[in-house]
Amino acid sequence: MTRAKGIALSLSAAILLASMTAMAAPFPLPDGARAEQLSPGEIDGWARDDHARAFTIFARGCMADPPLRQAVPLPDALTAACDKARALAAKGQVGRNLARDFFERHFSFWRIRPSGAENGFTTGYFEPEFEGSLTRSDAFPTPLYDRPKDLVTRFPDDDWPGLDKTLSAARRTDKGLEPFPDRTAIETGALDGQGLEILWLRDPVDRFVLQVQGSGRVRLPDGSVTRLTYSGRNGHPYTSLGRVLSQREGIPPEQMTMDRLVARLKADPAFARDLIRVNRSFVFFARRDDLPPESGPIGGAGLPLTPLRSIAIDRTAWPYGLPVWIDATIPDGSGGDERLARLMIAQDTGSAILGPARMDIFVGSGPAAGHRAGLIRHPVAFTVLWPR
């Protein structure tokens, strides 16, 4: 065999092997995205993680029935893995080694690379807390709304003839479905008189932050705290105000944090009103006074979130309950960086979380968590654990 022919055969074999590896992925991927199967030993940091923390979350179940927001259906194998985890947990405490063995035994490992990139991308989110009231007053004039009864959420396979495909929800009328009022229409009275107000906040900026985060705590005048969970959205596409402000004022994207955006909005109410209305999406909430103070907010899967162990994923790409190994260096919130290499559980979703390697880390509750979450805009190695 000539050297040239040998090189050609080796190259052909490499191409064939790469093709077979890509085809072997047991889940669909969008055009251009790649999946590479790994062994646990090939994952830097895998052996050092506290797998028992992730196992405890996973063993609570893949998702509630029904979830707060629909995602792609659970594969039968994932449901079976959740059932096995619950059964194992019922026998007694599951330590790190047993938890690690469980994930290695029941899952295969797939590094996901989006089209044209080596890594995925992560942001951070949190559960904010604001002052509010159950009655309207000069101090609390900005309403939060319950989910309207005529709001219909669109599922991924729904075909709505005559409606824009970018709409994720619509209004049900006697004549059929029509676009739901956008943010400007709602803020200027489109929902008045329906009794949908569940409480009032100090200003539209506080409402904007709650809507971006999807949950929150509101401290009432008597000192009690009520919890808010996501209850739906009007279906219009989400627009990032941070991105809009960066473009308008020439601010580098990496310098546009949530703290900086909120400070800009708070400083100029008229400017805030106009900029917030650029985002036509509007989120509705439900009160959840049954949640204990130590519990995290309820994510899209309908289950409580755990700081730095729960993530939001693209609900059109991945099911809830999926374990995901991440490796990213992110701000620690106090001027330094922290490497976060650990097993997370997909328990939430978000309008801006789009793509097979796009994710959002739940950082926690309160101002410190909010400050840190607002700093996170970083590449991440995104490895899905797919049930065998």
N, C-alpha and C positions, 0 to 999 in steps of 0.2 A: 504493500500500500504506500502510495506517495505521501509525503508530508502534507501537501496541499489538500489531498483527498481526505487524509486523517483529520485535518483541521475542519474541513467542511462537514464531515460526519459528526465530529464532536459538537460543532455549532448546531447542526440539525437536531442532535440529541438534546442539547440544552434548550433549544426552542420548544421541542416537543414536550420536554419535562415541565417547562414553565407553563405551557398551554394546558397540560394535564392538571397541574396544580391549580390553575385558575378555574378550570372546569369542575374540579373536585369540590369547590365551595358548595355546601349544602343549602345555600340561601341565595336569593337573587340580589344582584348589585346593579346600580345604574351604569350606563355606558361610561367607560373610562376608569371606573373604580376597580381596584384590585384587591384580592384576598390571598394571603400567603399563610399556609398552615405552619404552625410552630409547635414544638414540644415545650412542655413547661420548663425544661432545663435551658431552653434558648431565651427565656424571658428574664431579663436582668431585674433582680429584686423579688422575683416570685417567691423564692424560699424564705425570704425575710419578712414577708407580710404577715399580719395577724388575720389569717383566713377565718378564724372563728367570728370576728366582727362581721364580716360579710355574710357568713353562713347564717348568723342569727337573723339578719335582715331578710335573706333569701327564704329562710324557713317560715317566715310569716305568711308567705304566699306570693304568687306571681302578681296578682292584682285583685282588687275587690270586684264584686259582681253586683251591679255594673260599675265600671271605672268612672272617674269624673270625665275623662276625655278618651274617646275610643282610639285605639291604636291597631296596627295590623294584628290579626288573630294569633293567639298563642299556638305554637306548634305542639302537637300532642306530646312530643318528647320533652318539651319544657314543662308542660303541666305535670308529666310523670316525674320529672326531676324535683319539682316543687313538692309533690306528694311524698317522695322519698325523703326529702329534707325534713319535712314536718314529722314523719314517722321516726326518723333518726333522733330528732330533737326531743321527741316525747319519751325516749328511753333514758334521757339524762343529759347532763351538760356535755356539749361537744367542744373539745379543745382544739387548739391550733392544728395539730397534726392530723387529727381525724377530719377536720373541716377541709384541710388541704387535700387529703386523700379523696374526699367526696368530690371535690371539683375536678380533680385530675381523672377520676374514674368515670364520671358521668358527662364530661364535656370535652370537646375538641377546641383547639385554640387557633384563632384566625386573626392575623394582623390585617387591618383594613387601611388601605391607602386611597384617598379620593383622587379623582381625575386630575392629573397634572401636578400632584403634590406628594411628598413623602410622608407627611404627617397630617393628622386631623387638626381641628381647631377647637379650643374651649374658651368659654366665658364663665363667669360666676354669677350666682344669684342668691338671694337671702329672703328672710321673712322680716319686713319692716314693722315698726310700731309707731303709730301716730296718735295724737289726741283727737277725740271726736265726741259726738253726742247723738242720742237717739231722737232728738228733736232739733228742728232747724232754728237757728238764731243768727244774729249779726256776727257772732264769733265763729259759728260753724255753718256756713252757707252752701257748701259744696256737697251734693248728694252722691251716695253710692247706691246703685240699683240692683235689685233682685233680677233674676232671669225672667224676661217677658214670656208670657204663655204662648205667644205666636211666633217665637223664635225656633227655627228648625235647624239643627246642626247637620252639615253634610258629611257623610261617610265617604271614604276614599273611592268606593265603587259606584256612588250615586251619580246618576245621569239627570241633570236638570236642564232640559232643553230651553233655550232662550235666555239663560242666565250665564253671566261671565264665569268661566271655569276657575277664576282666581277667588271666587267667593266661597268661603268655607261654612257659611250659614245664610239663611234667608228668612223672610217673613211669610208666614202662611196667611193667605187671604181667601175670601170666597171665590176669587177668580184664579187661584193658584198661588204659586210662589213668586215673590218679588224681592228685590234687594232690600235688606234691612236698612233703616236710617244710619248714616255714618256719624262720626263723632260730632261734627259741627251741628248736624241736625239734632242730635240728642242733647247737646249742650245748650241749644237754643229752644228747647221745649218739646221735642218730638215725642217724649215719653211722659209728659206732664199729665196729671189727672188719672193715672193708672194705679196709683198707690204702690209703686215699685220701690220707693225710697226705703232703704233699710237702716241707714244712719247718715250723718253729715260730718264732713271734715272741714278743716280750716281753709284750705284753698285747693285749686285745681292741680297744683304741683304735687301735693301729697297724694291725690287721687291717681295722678299719672304714675308715680312710683309704685303704688299698690298694684296698678293694672299691669305694669311691666313685670313685676315680681310674681303676680298671680295669687298671692295670699298675703295675710298680714294680721297684726294685732292692733286693736284700737282701744286706747285707754279712755274710759268714760269719765264724766265730771265727778262721779261718786268714788272713783278710784278703781272700779272693777275693770276687767279687760275682757273684751269679746274678740273671738277669732273669726277670720274671714277666709273662705275657700273659694276657689274658682268655680263659677257656675255657668259659664258660657261667654261667647263673644259675638259681636254683630256680623262677623264674617268678612269684613273688608280687610284687605292685606295690611300687614303690619309694616310700618315705616320707622326705621331707627332714627330717633331725634338726635342722638349723638353723632351719627353719620351726617345728618343734614347740617347740624351746627358746625361740624368740622369743615364741611365744604363751604359754607357761607362765610365763615370767619377765618378760614385758612389755618385751622388748628390741626396739627398732625394727629392722625387717628390714635396713635399710641398714647397721646397726652389727653385724650378725651375720656375722662373717667366719669362715673355716675356722680361723684361728689362735685366735680366741676360743672357738669350739666345742671344739676339741681341748684347750685349756687347762682348760676347765670339766670335760671328761670325765676328763682325767688327774688332776685334783685329787680326784676322788671315785670310786673304782673301782666301788662298789656302785651309785651313781647312773649311772655310765657303762654298766654292764651292763644296767640296766633301760631306759635311754633307747635304747641301741643296738637292743634287741629290739623297740622300737616299729616299726622298719623290718624288715618280714618278709622282704624280699629278701635273698638270700645269693649271693655271687659265687664262682665256682670259677676256679682258675688253672692254667696250665701253665708249666713252666720252659723258658726259651729261652737256653741257654748258648752258642748259636751267634752271638748278636748282638754285634757289636763295641761297645766302650765308647762310641764317638762316635755310634753310631746312636740315633735316637729309639726310643721304644717302638712296638710293633706296634698299629695301630689296627684298627677293625672291618673295614676294607677288606682287611686282611691285609698292609698295607704300612707301612714306618716313617714315623712322624710327624716333621714339621719344625716347630720352635718358631716361633710367630707367622706361620705359613703354612698350617698344617693346622687344620681345624675339624671338630667333630662336629656332625652334623645329625640331624634326625628321619628315621630310616631308612624310615618308612612314607610319607614325603612326597617324599623326594629320593633319587636313586641316588648311589652312591659315584663319585668322580672328577669331580664337577661343579665347575667353577670358580664362585666366589661373590665378588663385590666387596662389601667391607664398609667402612663408615665409622662409626667410634665413637670417642668420647673416653673412655679408660680410665685407671685408676691406673698409674703407672709403677713402683710398688713402693717408691719412696723418698720419698713424700710429695707428689709432683707428679702431673700428668696428661700423657698422651700421646695425640695424635690418631693413630688407626690407620686409615688409608685405603689399602687395598691389596687385591690379588687373592689370595684364599685357595683352597685345594682341599679339598673335602669328603672326608675319609678316615676318619672315625670316627663313632660314634653313642653314645648313652647313654640309660639308662632315664628320666632326667629331661628329656631333650631332646625335647620334644613341641611340634609346631606348625610351620607353613610358614616362619616367620621367626625361629625359635628356634635358637640355636647355642651352641657351647662352644668357646672358643679354647684350643688347646694352647699353653701358655706355655713349657714346657721341663722340665728335670729338676733335682731338688735343692731345698734349702730356700728359696733366693731365689725360684725360680720358683713354689714352693708359696705363699710369702707373697703374691706378686703375684696369682697365680691366685685366691686366696681373697678378694681385694678386688674382683674384677670382678663386678658385677651392674648392667649398664648397657644403655641403649637402643642400638640399632644400625640403621643403614640397610642393608638386606639386598637385594642385587641379584644375581639368578641369571643366569649366562651359559648359555643353553640352546643346544644344538647345532643348527645349521641343517640 
